[in-house]
Amino acid sequence: PPNIPARVPSDTLPVHGIGFSHKLVIPQRTIEALNGAGAILAVWTENDPARKAFWEDRDFDFLITDHPERFL
């Protein structure tokens, strides 16, 4: 989003998180701004367990996959 609020209002938005495709290249400053605003970040549909650390290092809150057994 072009304008990220300083805080995600807990009582004014019906959604408090943002999901990103694993195919997107997301600028680190965008991730930091969204995390700083309190947004919950998800990545979908990541099926490569070798990329788990990549998303964890970028402070994503959860990962959506077609193959959860690969991540256990």
Kinemage of the C-alpha trace (Angstrom):
@kinemage 1
@onewidth
@group {chain A} dominant
@subgroup {mainchain}
@vectorlist {calphas} color= white
{ca pro a 1} P 0.000 0.000 0.000
{ca pro a 2} L 1.271 3.501 -0.758
{ca asn a 3} L 0.289 4.984 2.627
{ca ile a 4} L 0.861 2.829 5.674
{ca pro a 5} L -0.607 4.264 8.872
{ca ala a 6} L 1.532 4.683 11.965
{ca arg a 7} L -0.736 2.162 13.729
{ca val a 8} L -3.365 -0.199 12.383
{ca pro a 9} L -6.534 0.915 14.181
{ca ser a 10} L -7.878 -2.051 16.073
{ca asp a 11} L -11.454 -0.798 16.060
{ca thr a 12} L -11.854 0.727 12.600
{ca leu a 13} L -10.616 -1.894 10.154
{ca pro a 14} L -12.377 -5.192 9.521
{ca val a 15} L -8.973 -6.748 8.747
{ca his a 16} L -5.781 -6.424 10.759
{ca gly a 17} L -3.435 -8.370 8.565
{ca ile a 18} L -2.098 -8.559 5.055
{ca gly a 19} L -1.316 -11.646 3.033
{ca phe a 20} L 1.358 -11.685 0.355
{ca ser a 21} L 1.992 -14.199 -2.396
{ca his a 22} L 5.312 -16.011 -2.011
{ca lys a 23} L 6.064 -14.850 -5.575
{ca leu a 24} L 6.124 -11.145 -4.693
{ca val a 25} L 9.256 -9.157 -4.012
{ca ile a 26} L 8.336 -6.973 -1.036
{ca pro a 27} L 10.628 -4.082 -0.134
{ca gln a 28} L 12.046 -4.448 3.374
{ca arg a 29} L 10.910 -0.902 4.231
{ca thr a 30} L 7.318 -1.931 3.439
{ca ile a 31} L 7.561 -4.963 5.711
{ca glu a 32} L 9.089 -2.872 8.492
{ca ala a 33} L 6.381 -0.208 8.154
{ca leu a 34} L 3.597 -2.792 8.244
{ca asn a 35} L 5.140 -4.549 11.250
{ca gly a 36} L 5.608 -1.190 12.961
{ca ala a 37} L 1.953 -0.392 12.344
{ca gly a 38} L 0.950 -3.609 14.072
{ca ala a 39} L -0.261 -5.495 10.996
{ca ile a 40} L -0.247 -9.277 10.996
{ca leu a 41} L 1.708 -10.514 7.975
{ca ala a 42} L 1.103 -13.774 6.151
{ca val a 43} L 2.696 -15.369 3.130
{ca trp a 44} L 0.779 -17.734 0.850
{ca thr a 45} L 1.137 -20.329 -0.724
{ca glu a 46} L 4.724 -21.208 0.136
{ca asn a 47} L 5.388 -24.893 -0.440
{ca asp a 48} L 9.181 -24.863 -0.233
{ca pro a 49} L 10.333 -25.586 3.337
{ca ala a 50} L 13.756 -24.148 2.496
{ca arg a 51} L 12.078 -20.723 2.321
{ca lys a 52} L 10.644 -20.893 5.855
{ca ala a 53} L 13.634 -19.088 7.368
{ca phe a 54} L 13.418 -16.414 4.668
{ca trp a 55} L 9.929 -15.439 5.814
{ca glu a 56} L 10.755 -15.778 9.509
{ca asp a 57} L 13.729 -13.445 9.048
{ca arg a 58} L 11.333 -10.874 7.599
{ca asp a 59} L 9.035 -11.079 10.644
{ca phe a 60} L 6.067 -12.669 8.903
{ca asp a 61} L 3.576 -13.993 11.421
{ca phe a 62} L 2.396 -17.056 9.569
{ca leu a 63} L 2.855 -19.069 6.430
{ca ile a 64} L 0.122 -20.716 4.392
{ca thr a 65} L 1.042 -23.884 2.508
{ca asp a 66} L -0.547 -26.755 0.629
{ca his a 67} L 1.836 -29.146 2.386
{ca pro a 68} L 2.031 -28.486 6.145
{ca glu a 69} L 3.733 -31.852 6.691
{ca arg a 70} L 6.806 -30.485 4.887
{ca phe a 71} L 7.195 -27.771 7.527
{ca leu a 72} L 6.871 -29.929 10.636
